[in-house]
Amino acid sequence: MLFPTVQFGLFFPPVLVLSWVLMSRPRLWKPFIVVASYCFYAAADPLFCFLLAGVTLGNQAAALLMGRTDRAGVRKAIMITAVALDLLDLGVFKYYGFFAESVDKLASDFGLGLPIGLATIALPVGISFFTFQAISYTVDVYRREVPAGKTIDVAVYLSFFPHLVAGPIVRAREFLPQLEKPRDPNRVAVGPALMLIGMGLVKKVVIADYLGSHAVDPVFGAPAVYHGPDVLLSAYAYAAQIYCDFSGYTDIAIGLALLMGYVFPQNFDRPYSAKSLRDFWRRWHMTLSRFLRDFLYIPLGGNRGGRVRRYRNVVITMLLGGLWHGAAWTFVLWGGWHGIGLVVEDLFRGRVKIPTWLQRVLTFHVVLIGWILFRAQSLSLTGQWFARLAHWGGSPQNFGVATVVMILVVMIGQNLPERPLERMRQWIENLQPALLGAALALTIMLVGATVSSQGVAPFIYFRF
């Protein structure tokens, strides 16, 4: 179920009203929101709910067992078993086909003739996100950073529909404490919530979907028929599209959660204003960056063991981070590109002085090259895309002034001074809720007028 759709428009208002009625009575609110969230998830496929319930009960059982023993070895064995089962689920549903096809192709190339049976397995929406949250809960309980929660609380945490299918990745220690006290409907941050929802709708439906349908999808789908200026513009368009698409979803998700009385962590902080790749990953998909740091990079050894091991850990972390985004070699290359970039950047840090504006330009274009790998549907199409950069003859396609204007608005907007933007945001948030509600209604009407006959495109991160 997509947020900016009529289906969600029919689902959310009654859920919100009942949530406000019940939020002061947690014994009623919690089972209600679990049922509502499972109904939301069932809109994709009711069978997916069984997987979500299994992950919830399995990790909760592990957390409760760890809470009943102080024996370090037993606790570690329980944690490892639970995480292994989580990764097994993720591997079967998300990566079985990818690895089976890769092994089969490799065997065929060497003439080994080892046919591997391929089964068609539907990919549950948002499996990566709720699996990562389940892992974080189990590991945090093992590390004693959070106590084992009540089963109903863990069910709310993992199924809560605002973040269920595309994040942000909310840690148990950030969410479970909020369930300990009843929410007060009179203290809901309506102003900030409505502003975030309105901003998210504009980013997603007006900017991201337009750029995707007019400049990104045609070129990346068949780069061989376009010329150099076209493919170059498509890269800038995709950089703007993926930011507006994912940050737009995040804005809506955070806004919906705020309307229901709950606070999610920030997930984006003007990533295209970053002065280095390291800075970029502090600003882009921040909750995933923290997850990879805490549950992969640090367990691998982090900064310990000297420079070579640290660089090895960085590259491995980014390669696996790329594979997390999708079962394709293009994602692995994207992760490797960022991993190697972080290593090279560290080697030259402090040795070369570059003006701040040039740091931002260079960082953005390193990220831009990575986005080309990320967006391409195959290695073959990736090669075609880069090959067409050399062909500047012929007449370029007319993608329209709106395409260029939208790209410039996104890029310039992230590099404006932060203080004036923050003041304007605070001014909007402090407006009367009734006025903000009217503004949101008008925004929805205007946004709805831009939707094509094919409807709202799925969020890019839904497939991860």
C-alpha positions as a Markdown table, in Angstrom:
| # | Residue | x | y | z |
|---|---|---|---|---|
| 1 | Met | 0.0 | 0.0 | 0.0 |
| 2 | Leu | 1.6 | 3.3 | -1.1 |
| 3 | Phe | 1.3 | 6.3 | 1.0 |
| 4 | Pro | 0.2 | 8.8 | -1.7 |
| 5 | Thr | -2.7 | 6.7 | -3.0 |
| 6 | Val | -6.5 | 6.7 | -2.6 |
| 7 | Gln | -6.2 | 3.3 | -0.9 |
| 8 | Phe | -4.0 | 4.7 | 1.8 |
| 9 | Gly | -6.2 | 7.8 | 2.0 |
| 10 | Leu | -9.1 | 5.5 | 2.9 |
| 11 | Phe | -7.0 | 3.5 | 5.4 |
| 12 | Phe | -5.2 | 6.1 | 7.4 |
| 13 | Pro | -7.9 | 8.6 | 8.6 |
| 14 | Pro | -10.0 | 6.0 | 10.5 |
| 15 | Val | -6.8 | 4.4 | 11.9 |
| 16 | Leu | -5.6 | 7.8 | 13.0 |
| 17 | Val | -8.9 | 8.7 | 14.7 |
| 18 | Leu | -9.1 | 5.4 | 16.5 |
| 19 | Ser | -5.4 | 5.7 | 17.4 |
| 20 | Trp | -6.1 | 9.1 | 19.1 |
| 21 | Val | -9.1 | 7.7 | 20.9 |
| 22 | Leu | -7.2 | 4.7 | 22.2 |
| 23 | Met | -3.6 | 6.1 | 22.7 |
| 24 | Ser | -4.3 | 7.0 | 26.3 |
| 25 | Arg | -5.2 | 3.3 | 26.9 |
| 26 | Pro | -2.2 | 1.2 | 25.8 |
| 27 | Arg | -3.8 | -2.1 | 26.5 |
| 28 | Leu | -6.3 | -1.4 | 23.7 |
| 29 | Trp | -4.0 | 0.8 | 21.5 |
| 30 | Lys | -1.2 | -1.7 | 21.1 |
| 31 | Pro | -3.3 | -4.7 | 19.7 |
| 32 | Phe | -5.3 | -2.2 | 17.6 |
| 33 | Ile | -2.2 | -0.8 | 15.9 |
| 34 | Val | -0.7 | -4.3 | 15.4 |
| 35 | Val | -3.9 | -5.4 | 13.6 |
| 36 | Ala | -4.0 | -2.2 | 11.6 |
| 37 | Ser | -0.3 | -2.6 | 10.6 |
| 38 | Tyr | -0.8 | -6.2 | 9.5 |
| 39 | Cys | -3.8 | -5.1 | 7.4 |
| 40 | Phe | -1.6 | -2.4 | 5.9 |
| 41 | Tyr | 1.1 | -5.1 | 5.1 |
| 42 | Ala | -1.5 | -7.6 | 3.8 |
| 43 | Ala | -2.4 | -5.2 | 1.1 |
| 44 | Ala | 0.8 | -6.3 | -0.7 |
| 45 | Asp | 0.2 | -10.0 | 0.0 |
| 46 | Pro | -1.5 | -11.6 | 3.0 |
| 47 | Leu | 1.1 | -14.4 | 3.0 |
| 48 | Phe | 3.8 | -11.9 | 3.9 |
| 49 | Cys | 2.2 | -11.4 | 7.2 |
| 50 | Phe | 3.1 | -14.9 | 8.3 |
| 51 | Leu | 6.8 | -14.1 | 7.6 |
| 52 | Leu | 6.6 | -10.9 | 9.6 |
| 53 | Ala | 4.9 | -12.7 | 12.5 |
| 54 | Gly | 7.5 | -15.5 | 12.4 |
| 55 | Val | 10.4 | -13.0 | 12.5 |
| 56 | Thr | 8.7 | -11.2 | 15.4 |
| 57 | Leu | 8.0 | -14.3 | 17.5 |
| 58 | Gly | 11.4 | -15.9 | 16.7 |
| 59 | Asn | 13.4 | -12.9 | 17.8 |
| 60 | Gln | 11.2 | -12.2 | 20.8 |
| 61 | Ala | 11.7 | -15.8 | 21.9 |
| 62 | Ala | 15.5 | -15.4 | 21.7 |
| 63 | Ala | 15.3 | -12.1 | 23.6 |
| 64 | Leu | 13.2 | -13.7 | 26.4 |
| 65 | Leu | 15.6 | -16.7 | 26.6 |
| 66 | Met | 18.6 | -14.4 | 26.9 |
| 67 | Gly | 16.9 | -12.5 | 29.6 |
| 68 | Arg | 16.5 | -15.7 | 31.7 |
| 69 | Thr | 20.2 | -16.6 | 31.8 |
| 70 | Asp | 23.5 | -14.8 | 32.8 |
| 71 | Arg | 25.7 | -17.4 | 31.2 |
| 72 | Ala | 27.7 | -15.6 | 28.5 |
| 73 | Gly | 28.1 | -18.6 | 26.3 |
| 74 | Val | 24.4 | -19.5 | 26.3 |
| 75 | Arg | 23.4 | -15.9 | 25.6 |
| 76 | Lys | 25.8 | -15.7 | 22.7 |
| 77 | Ala | 24.6 | -19.0 | 21.2 |
| 78 | Ile | 21.0 | -17.8 | 21.4 |
| 79 | Met | 21.8 | -14.5 | 19.7 |
| 80 | Ile | 23.8 | -16.1 | 17.0 |
| 81 | Thr | 21.1 | -18.7 | 16.3 |
| 82 | Ala | 18.4 | -15.9 | 16.1 |
| 83 | Val | 20.5 | -13.7 | 13.8 |
| 84 | Ala | 21.4 | -16.7 | 11.6 |
| 85 | Leu | 17.7 | -17.5 | 11.2 |
| 86 | Asp | 17.0 | -13.9 | 10.3 |
| 87 | Leu | 19.7 | -13.9 | 7.7 |
| 88 | Leu | 18.5 | -17.3 | 6.4 |
| 89 | Asp | 15.1 | -15.8 | 5.8 |
| 90 | Leu | 16.6 | -12.8 | 4.0 |
| 91 | Gly | 18.9 | -15.0 | 2.0 |
| 92 | Val | 16.1 | -17.3 | 0.8 |
| 93 | Phe | 13.6 | -14.7 | -0.2 |
| 94 | Lys | 16.0 | -12.0 | -1.5 |
| 95 | Tyr | 19.2 | -13.7 | -2.7 |
| 96 | Tyr | 18.5 | -17.3 | -3.6 |
| 97 | Gly | 17.8 | -16.6 | -7.2 |
| 98 | Phe | 20.8 | -14.2 | -7.5 |
| 99 | Phe | 23.4 | -16.7 | -6.2 |
| 100 | Ala | 21.9 | -19.7 | -7.9 |
| 101 | Glu | 22.0 | -17.9 | -11.3 |
| 102 | Ser | 25.5 | -16.7 | -10.7 |
| 103 | Val | 26.8 | -20.1 | -9.7 |
| 104 | Asp | 25.0 | -21.7 | -12.6 |
| 105 | Lys | 26.5 | -19.2 | -15.1 |
| 106 | Leu | 30.0 | -19.7 | -13.7 |
| 107 | Ala | 29.7 | -23.4 | -13.9 |
| 108 | Ser | 28.5 | -23.2 | -17.5 |
| 109 | Asp | 31.4 | -20.8 | -18.4 |
| 110 | Phe | 33.8 | -23.5 | -17.2 |
| 111 | Gly | 31.9 | -26.3 | -19.0 |
| 112 | Leu | 31.0 | -28.1 | -15.8 |
| 113 | Gly | 27.4 | -28.6 | -16.6 |
| 114 | Leu | 25.9 | -28.3 | -13.1 |
| 115 | Pro | 22.4 | -27.1 | -13.7 |
| 116 | Ile | 20.8 | -25.6 | -10.5 |
| 117 | Gly | 17.1 | -25.6 | -10.1 |
| 118 | Leu | 15.7 | -22.1 | -9.8 |
| 119 | Ala | 12.5 | -21.5 | -7.9 |
| 120 | Thr | 10.4 | -18.3 | -8.3 |
| 121 | Ile | 10.1 | -16.8 | -4.8 |
| 122 | Ala | 8.1 | -13.7 | -4.3 |
| 123 | Leu | 10.1 | -10.9 | -2.5 |
| 124 | Pro | 8.2 | -9.7 | 0.6 |
| 125 | Val | 7.9 | -6.0 | 0.6 |
| 126 | Gly | 10.2 | -4.3 | 3.2 |
| 127 | Ile | 11.8 | -7.6 | 4.3 |
| 128 | Ser | 15.3 | -6.0 | 4.5 |
| 129 | Phe | 14.0 | -3.3 | 6.8 |
| 130 | Phe | 12.0 | -5.3 | 9.3 |
| 131 | Thr | 14.7 | -8.0 | 9.3 |
| 132 | Phe | 17.4 | -5.5 | 10.2 |
| 133 | Gln | 15.3 | -4.1 | 12.9 |
| 134 | Ala | 14.7 | -7.6 | 14.3 |
| 135 | Ile | 18.4 | -8.2 | 14.3 |
| 136 | Ser | 19.1 | -4.9 | 16.0 |
| 137 | Tyr | 16.6 | -5.8 | 18.7 |
| 138 | Thr | 18.1 | -9.2 | 19.4 |
| 139 | Val | 21.7 | -8.0 | 19.4 |
| 140 | Asp | 20.9 | -5.0 | 21.6 |
| 141 | Val | 19.2 | -7.3 | 24.1 |
| 142 | Tyr | 22.3 | -9.5 | 24.0 |
| 143 | Arg | 24.6 | -6.5 | 24.5 |
| 144 | Arg | 22.3 | -5.5 | 27.4 |
| 145 | Glu | 21.7 | -2.1 | 25.7 |
| 146 | Val | 17.9 | -2.7 | 26.0 |
| 147 | Pro | 15.9 | -5.2 | 28.1 |
| 148 | Ala | 13.7 | -7.7 | 26.4 |
| 149 | Gly | 10.4 | -6.0 | 25.7 |
| 150 | Lys | 6.9 | -7.3 | 26.1 |
| 151 | Thr | 5.8 | -9.4 | 23.2 |
| 152 | Ile | 3.0 | -7.0 | 22.2 |
| 153 | Asp | 5.5 | -4.1 | 22.3 |
| 154 | Val | 7.9 | -5.9 | 20.0 |
| 155 | Ala | 5.1 | -6.7 | 17.7 |
| 156 | Val | 4.2 | -3.0 | 17.5 |
| 157 | Tyr | 7.9 | -2.1 | 17.0 |
| 158 | Leu | 8.4 | -4.5 | 14.1 |
| 159 | Ser | 5.1 | -4.0 | 12.4 |
| 160 | Phe | 4.4 | -0.3 | 12.9 |
| 161 | Phe | 3.2 | 0.6 | 9.5 |
| 162 | Pro | 4.8 | 4.1 | 9.0 |
| 163 | His | 8.3 | 2.5 | 8.9 |
| 164 | Leu | 7.4 | -1.1 | 8.0 |
| 165 | Val | 8.2 | -1.3 | 4.3 |
| 166 | Ala | 10.9 | 1.3 | 3.7 |
| 167 | Gly | 12.3 | 2.6 | 7.0 |
| 168 | Pro | 13.8 | 4.5 | 8.5 |
| 169 | Ile | 15.5 | 1.7 | 10.4 |
| 170 | Val | 14.4 | 2.5 | 13.9 |
| 171 | Arg | 16.4 | 0.9 | 16.7 |
| 172 | Ala | 14.6 | -0.9 | 19.6 |
| 173 | Arg | 16.1 | 1.5 | 22.1 |
| 174 | Glu | 14.7 | 4.4 | 20.2 |
| 175 | Phe | 11.2 | 3.1 | 19.9 |
| 176 | Leu | 10.4 | 0.6 | 22.8 |
| 177 | Pro | 10.9 | 3.3 | 25.5 |
| 178 | Gln | 8.2 | 5.4 | 23.8 |
| 179 | Leu | 5.7 | 2.5 | 24.4 |
| 180 | Glu | 6.2 | 2.6 | 28.1 |
| 181 | Lys | 3.9 | 5.6 | 28.7 |
| 182 | Pro | 0.6 | 6.4 | 27.1 |
| 183 | Arg | 0.6 | 9.0 | 24.4 |
| 184 | Asp | -1.5 | 12.2 | 25.0 |
| 185 | Pro | -3.5 | 13.2 | 21.9 |
| 186 | Asn | -3.4 | 16.8 | 23.0 |
| 187 | Arg | 0.4 | 16.8 | 22.8 |
| 188 | Val | 0.8 | 15.4 | 19.3 |
| 189 | Ala | 3.1 | 17.5 | 17.2 |
| 190 | Val | 0.5 | 18.2 | 14.5 |
| 191 | Gly | 2.3 | 21.2 | 12.9 |
| 192 | Pro | 5.6 | 19.4 | 12.2 |
| 193 | Ala | 3.8 | 16.3 | 11.2 |
| 194 | Leu | 1.6 | 18.0 | 8.6 |
| 195 | Met | 4.6 | 20.0 | 7.2 |
| 196 | Leu | 6.6 | 16.8 | 6.8 |
| 197 | Ile | 3.8 | 15.0 | 5.1 |
| 198 | Gly | 3.2 | 17.9 | 2.7 |
| 199 | Met | 6.9 | 18.2 | 1.9 |
| 200 | Gly | 7.2 | 14.4 | 1.3 |
| 201 | Leu | 4.3 | 14.4 | -1.1 |
| 202 | Val | 5.8 | 17.2 | -3.2 |
| 203 | Lys | 9.2 | 15.5 | -3.3 |
| 204 | Lys | 7.8 | 12.1 | -4.2 |
| 205 | Val | 4.9 | 12.8 | -6.5 |
| 206 | Val | 5.8 | 16.1 | -8.1 |
| 207 | Ile | 9.5 | 15.9 | -8.5 |
| 208 | Ala | 10.7 | 12.3 | -8.2 |
| 209 | Asp | 8.0 | 10.7 | -10.3 |
| 210 | Tyr | 8.3 | 13.4 | -13.0 |
| 211 | Leu | 12.0 | 13.0 | -13.3 |
| 212 | Gly | 11.7 | 9.3 | -13.3 |
| 213 | Ser | 9.2 | 9.1 | -16.1 |
| 214 | His | 10.6 | 11.9 | -18.3 |
| 215 | Ala | 14.3 | 11.7 | -18.0 |
| 216 | Val | 15.5 | 8.6 | -16.0 |
| 217 | Asp | 13.5 | 5.6 | -17.0 |
| 218 | Pro | 13.7 | 6.1 | -20.8 |
| 219 | Val | 17.5 | 6.7 | -20.9 |
| 220 | Phe | 18.5 | 4.0 | -18.4 |
| 221 | Gly | 16.1 | 1.6 | -20.1 |
| 222 | Ala | 17.7 | 1.9 | -23.5 |
| 223 | Pro | 20.9 | 4.1 | -23.3 |
| 224 | Ala | 22.1 | 2.9 | -26.7 |
| 225 | Val | 19.5 | 5.1 | -28.5 |
| 226 | Tyr | 20.5 | 8.4 | -26.7 |
| 227 | His | 23.4 | 10.7 | -27.1 |
| 228 | Gly | 26.0 | 12.0 | -24.6 |
| 229 | Pro | 24.0 | 15.1 | -23.4 |
| 230 | Asp | 21.0 | 12.9 | -22.8 |
| 231 | Val | 22.7 | 10.2 | -20.7 |
| 232 | Leu | 24.6 | 12.8 | -18.7 |
| 233 | Leu | 21.3 | 14.7 | -17.9 |
| 234 | Ser | 19.7 | 11.4 | -16.9 |
| 235 | Ala | 22.4 | 10.9 | -14.3 |
| 236 | Tyr | 21.8 | 14.3 | -12.7 |
| 237 | Ala | 18.0 | 13.6 | -12.9 |
| 238 | Tyr | 18.4 | 10.2 | -11.1 |
| 239 | Ala | 20.5 | 11.8 | -8.3 |
| 240 | Ala | 17.6 | 14.3 | -7.8 |
| 241 | Gln | 15.0 | 11.5 | -8.2 |
| 242 | Ile | 16.3 | 9.0 | -5.7 |
| 243 | Tyr | 16.9 | 11.7 | -3.1 |
| 244 | Cys | 13.4 | 13.1 | -3.5 |
| 245 | Asp | 11.8 | 9.7 | -3.7 |
| 246 | Phe | 13.5 | 8.2 | -0.6 |
| 247 | Ser | 13.7 | 11.4 | 1.5 |
| 248 | Gly | 10.1 | 12.1 | 0.5 |
| 249 | Tyr | 9.0 | 8.7 | 1.8 |
| 250 | Thr | 11.0 | 9.3 | 5.0 |
| 251 | Asp | 9.3 | 12.7 | 5.5 |
| 252 | Ile | 5.9 | 11.1 | 5.1 |
| 253 | Ala | 6.8 | 8.2 | 7.4 |
| 254 | Ile | 8.1 | 10.5 | 10.1 |
| 255 | Gly | 5.1 | 12.8 | 9.8 |
| 256 | Leu | 2.6 | 9.9 | 10.1 |
| 257 | Ala | 4.4 | 8.6 | 13.2 |
| 258 | Leu | 4.4 | 12.1 | 14.7 |
| 259 | Leu | 0.6 | 12.3 | 14.1 |
| 260 | Met | 0.3 | 9.1 | 16.1 |
| 261 | Gly | 2.5 | 10.4 | 18.9 |
| 262 | Tyr | 5.8 | 8.7 | 18.1 |
| 263 | Val | 9.2 | 10.0 | 17.0 |
| 264 | Phe | 11.4 | 8.4 | 14.4 |
| 265 | Pro | 15.1 | 9.3 | 14.0 |
| 266 | Gln | 16.2 | 11.6 | 11.2 |
| 267 | Asn | 17.3 | 9.8 | 8.0 |
| 268 | Phe | 18.5 | 12.6 | 5.7 |
| 269 | Asp | 20.5 | 15.8 | 6.3 |
| 270 | Arg | 21.2 | 17.5 | 3.0 |
| 271 | Pro | 23.4 | 14.8 | 1.6 |
| 272 | Tyr | 24.4 | 16.6 | -1.6 |
| 273 | Ser | 26.1 | 19.3 | 0.5 |
| 274 | Ala | 28.6 | 16.7 | 1.8 |
| 275 | Lys | 32.3 | 17.7 | 1.7 |
| 276 | Ser | 33.5 | 14.1 | 1.6 |
| 277 | Leu | 32.2 | 10.6 | 1.1 |
| 278 | Arg | 32.5 | 10.0 | 4.8 |
| 279 | Asp | 30.3 | 13.1 | 5.3 |
| 280 | Phe | 27.9 | 11.9 | 2.7 |
| 281 | Trp | 27.3 | 8.7 | 4.6 |
| 282 | Arg | 26.6 | 10.7 | 7.8 |
| 283 | Arg | 23.8 | 12.5 | 5.9 |
| 284 | Trp | 22.4 | 9.9 | 3.5 |
| 285 | His | 20.1 | 7.1 | 4.8 |
| 286 | Met | 21.6 | 7.8 | 8.3 |
| 287 | Thr | 19.8 | 5.0 | 10.0 |
| 288 | Leu | 21.2 | 2.4 | 7.6 |
| 289 | Ser | 24.7 | 4.0 | 8.0 |
| 290 | Arg | 24.5 | 3.6 | 11.8 |
| 291 | Phe | 23.3 | 0.0 | 11.4 |
| 292 | Leu | 26.1 | -0.9 | 9.1 |
| 293 | Arg | 28.6 | 0.7 | 11.5 |
| 294 | Asp | 27.3 | -0.9 | 14.7 |
| 295 | Phe | 26.4 | -4.3 | 13.4 |
| 296 | Leu | 29.0 | -4.9 | 10.6 |
| 297 | Tyr | 31.9 | -2.5 | 10.6 |
| 298 | Ile | 32.6 | -2.6 | 14.3 |
| 299 | Pro | 32.1 | -6.4 | 14.7 |
| 300 | Leu | 34.6 | -6.8 | 11.8 |
| 301 | Gly | 37.2 | -5.0 | 13.8 |
| 302 | Gly | 36.3 | -1.4 | 13.0 |
| 303 | Asn | 39.4 | 0.9 | 13.3 |
| 304 | Arg | 41.3 | -1.7 | 15.3 |
| 305 | Gly | 44.3 | -3.6 | 13.9 |
| 306 | Gly | 46.0 | -0.9 | 11.8 |
| 307 | Arg | 45.3 | 0.8 | 8.5 |
| 308 | Val | 45.1 | -2.2 | 6.2 |
| 309 | Arg | 42.6 | -4.0 | 8.4 |
| 310 | Arg | 40.5 | -0.8 | 8.7 |
| 311 | Tyr | 40.4 | -0.4 | 5.0 |
| 312 | Arg | 39.5 | -4.0 | 4.6 |
| 313 | Asn | 36.6 | -3.6 | 7.0 |
| 314 | Val | 35.4 | -0.4 | 5.2 |
| 315 | Val | 35.4 | -2.2 | 1.8 |
| 316 | Ile | 33.6 | -5.3 | 3.1 |
| 317 | Thr | 31.0 | -3.2 | 4.9 |
| 318 | Met | 30.2 | -1.2 | 1.8 |
| 319 | Leu | 30.2 | -4.3 | -0.5 |
| 320 | Leu | 27.7 | -6.0 | 1.8 |
| 321 | Gly | 25.8 | -2.7 | 2.1 |
| 322 | Gly | 25.5 | -2.6 | -1.6 |
| 323 | Leu | 24.3 | -6.2 | -1.7 |
| 324 | Trp | 21.7 | -5.4 | 0.9 |
| 325 | His | 20.2 | -2.9 | -1.5 |
| 326 | Gly | 19.5 | -5.6 | -4.1 |
| 327 | Ala | 20.5 | -9.0 | -5.5 |
| 328 | Ala | 22.4 | -7.8 | -8.5 |
| 329 | Trp | 26.1 | -7.2 | -9.4 |
| 330 | Thr | 25.4 | -3.6 | -10.1 |
| 331 | Phe | 24.6 | -3.0 | -6.4 |
| 332 | Val | 27.8 | -4.9 | -5.4 |
| 333 | Leu | 29.8 | -2.6 | -7.7 |
| 334 | Trp | 28.0 | 0.4 | -6.3 |
| 335 | Gly | 29.0 | -0.7 | -2.8 |
| 336 | Gly | 32.6 | -1.4 | -3.9 |
| 337 | Trp | 32.8 | 2.0 | -5.6 |
| 338 | His | 31.9 | 3.7 | -2.3 |
| 339 | Gly | 34.2 | 1.4 | -0.3 |
| 340 | Ile | 37.2 | 2.2 | -2.5 |
| 341 | Gly | 36.3 | 5.8 | -2.5 |
| 342 | Leu | 36.3 | 6.0 | 1.3 |
| 343 | Val | 39.7 | 4.3 | 1.3 |
| 344 | Val | 41.2 | 6.7 | -1.3 |
| 345 | Glu | 39.7 | 9.6 | 0.5 |
| 346 | Asp | 41.3 | 8.6 | 3.8 |
| 347 | Leu | 44.7 | 8.1 | 2.2 |
| 348 | Phe | 44.7 | 11.7 | 1.0 |
| 349 | Arg | 42.9 | 13.3 | 4.0 |
| 350 | Gly | 45.0 | 16.1 | 5.4 |
| 351 | Arg | 47.6 | 15.9 | 2.6 |
| 352 | Val | 45.8 | 17.9 | 0.0 |
| 353 | Lys | 44.1 | 21.2 | 0.7 |
| 354 | Ile | 40.9 | 21.8 | -1.4 |
| 355 | Pro | 38.5 | 24.7 | -1.2 |
| 356 | Thr | 35.2 | 23.7 | 0.5 |
| 357 | Trp | 33.1 | 24.4 | -2.6 |
| 358 | Leu | 35.4 | 22.1 | -4.7 |
| 359 | Gln | 35.2 | 19.4 | -2.0 |
| 360 | Arg | 31.4 | 19.5 | -2.4 |
| 361 | Val | 31.5 | 19.4 | -6.2 |
| 362 | Leu | 34.0 | 16.5 | -6.2 |
| 363 | Thr | 32.1 | 14.5 | -3.6 |
| 364 | Phe | 28.8 | 15.0 | -5.4 |
| 365 | His | 30.2 | 13.7 | -8.7 |
| 366 | Val | 31.8 | 10.7 | -7.0 |
| 367 | Val | 28.4 | 9.9 | -5.6 |
| 368 | Leu | 26.8 | 10.6 | -9.0 |
| 369 | Ile | 29.0 | 8.0 | -10.7 |
| 370 | Gly | 27.9 | 5.5 | -8.0 |
| 371 | Trp | 24.2 | 6.3 | -8.7 |
| 372 | Ile | 24.7 | 5.3 | -12.4 |
| 373 | Leu | 25.8 | 1.8 | -11.2 |
| 374 | Phe | 23.0 | 1.8 | -8.7 |
| 375 | Arg | 20.3 | 2.6 | -11.2 |
| 376 | Ala | 21.4 | 0.5 | -14.2 |
| 377 | Gln | 19.4 | -2.7 | -14.6 |
| 378 | Ser | 22.4 | -4.8 | -15.6 |
| 379 | Leu | 26.1 | -4.7 | -16.2 |
| 380 | Ser | 25.4 | -4.7 | -19.9 |
| 381 | Leu | 23.3 | -1.6 | -19.7 |
| 382 | Thr | 25.8 | 0.0 | -17.4 |
| 383 | Gly | 28.4 | -0.4 | -20.1 |
| 384 | Gln | 26.1 | 1.0 | -22.8 |
| 385 | Trp | 25.3 | 4.0 | -20.6 |
| 386 | Phe | 29.0 | 4.9 | -20.1 |
| 387 | Ala | 29.8 | 4.2 | -23.8 |
| 388 | Arg | 27.1 | 6.7 | -25.0 |
| 389 | Leu | 28.9 | 9.5 | -23.1 |
| 390 | Ala | 31.4 | 9.6 | -25.9 |
| 391 | His | 28.7 | 10.2 | -28.5 |
| 392 | Trp | 27.9 | 13.9 | -28.5 |
| 393 | Gly | 26.8 | 14.1 | -32.1 |
| 394 | Gly | 23.2 | 14.3 | -33.3 |
| 395 | Ser | 20.3 | 16.1 | -31.8 |
| 396 | Pro | 19.8 | 15.6 | -28.1 |
| 397 | Gln | 16.3 | 14.8 | -26.8 |
| 398 | Asn | 14.2 | 17.6 | -25.4 |
| 399 | Phe | 13.5 | 16.6 | -21.9 |
| 400 | Gly | 11.8 | 19.9 | -21.1 |
| 401 | Val | 12.7 | 23.0 | -19.1 |
| 402 | Ala | 10.8 | 21.5 | -16.1 |
| 403 | Thr | 13.4 | 18.6 | -15.9 |
| 404 | Val | 16.3 | 21.0 | -15.6 |
| 405 | Val | 14.5 | 23.3 | -13.2 |
| 406 | Met | 13.6 | 20.4 | -10.9 |
| 407 | Ile | 17.2 | 19.2 | -10.9 |
| 408 | Leu | 18.5 | 22.7 | -10.1 |
| 409 | Val | 16.0 | 23.2 | -7.3 |
| 410 | Val | 17.0 | 19.9 | -5.6 |
| 411 | Met | 20.7 | 20.5 | -5.9 |
| 412 | Ile | 20.8 | 24.2 | -5.0 |
| 413 | Gly | 18.2 | 23.7 | -2.2 |
| 414 | Gln | 20.6 | 21.4 | -0.4 |
| 415 | Asn | 23.5 | 23.9 | -0.6 |
| 416 | Leu | 21.7 | 26.9 | 0.8 |
| 417 | Pro | 22.7 | 28.3 | 4.2 |
| 418 | Glu | 21.1 | 26.1 | 6.9 |
| 419 | Arg | 20.0 | 28.7 | 9.4 |
| 420 | Pro | 17.5 | 30.6 | 7.2 |
| 421 | Leu | 16.0 | 27.2 | 6.1 |
| 422 | Glu | 15.7 | 26.2 | 9.7 |
| 423 | Arg | 14.0 | 29.4 | 10.7 |
| 424 | Met | 11.5 | 29.1 | 7.8 |
| 425 | Arg | 10.8 | 25.5 | 8.9 |
| 426 | Gln | 10.2 | 26.5 | 12.4 |
| 427 | Trp | 7.9 | 29.3 | 11.3 |
| 428 | Ile | 5.8 | 26.9 | 9.2 |
| 429 | Glu | 5.7 | 24.4 | 12.1 |
| 430 | Asn | 4.4 | 27.0 | 14.5 |
| 431 | Leu | 1.4 | 27.9 | 12.3 |
| 432 | Gln | -2.1 | 26.9 | 13.6 |
| 433 | Pro | -2.9 | 23.2 | 13.0 |
| 434 | Ala | -6.1 | 24.2 | 11.2 |
| 435 | Leu | -4.2 | 26.4 | 8.8 |
| 436 | Leu | -1.6 | 23.7 | 8.2 |
| 437 | Gly | -4.3 | 21.2 | 7.7 |
| 438 | Ala | -5.9 | 23.4 | 5.0 |
| 439 | Ala | -2.5 | 23.9 | 3.4 |
| 440 | Leu | -1.9 | 20.1 | 3.4 |
| 441 | Ala | -5.4 | 19.6 | 1.8 |
| 442 | Leu | -4.5 | 22.1 | -0.9 |
| 443 | Thr | -1.1 | 20.4 | -1.4 |
| 444 | Ile | -2.8 | 17.0 | -1.8 |
| 445 | Met | -5.1 | 18.5 | -4.4 |
| 446 | Leu | -2.3 | 20.1 | -6.4 |
| 447 | Val | -0.1 | 17.0 | -6.1 |
| 448 | Gly | -3.0 | 14.8 | -7.2 |
| 449 | Ala | -3.3 | 16.9 | -10.3 |
| 450 | Thr | 0.2 | 16.0 | -11.3 |
| 451 | Val | -0.3 | 12.3 | -11.1 |
| 452 | Ser | -0.2 | 10.5 | -14.5 |
| 453 | Ser | -2.8 | 8.2 | -15.8 |
| 454 | Gln | -0.5 | 5.3 | -14.7 |
| 455 | Gly | -0.8 | 6.3 | -11.0 |
| 456 | Val | 1.9 | 7.0 | -8.4 |
| 457 | Ala | 5.1 | 5.0 | -9.1 |
| 458 | Pro | 6.2 | 2.7 | -6.3 |
| 459 | Phe | 8.9 | 4.1 | -3.9 |
| 460 | Ile | 12.3 | 3.1 | -5.1 |
| 461 | Tyr | 13.3 | 1.6 | -1.7 |
| 462 | Phe | 10.2 | -0.6 | -1.6 |
| 463 | Arg | 12.2 | -3.3 | -3.5 |
| 464 | Phe | 15.0 | -3.3 | -0.9 |
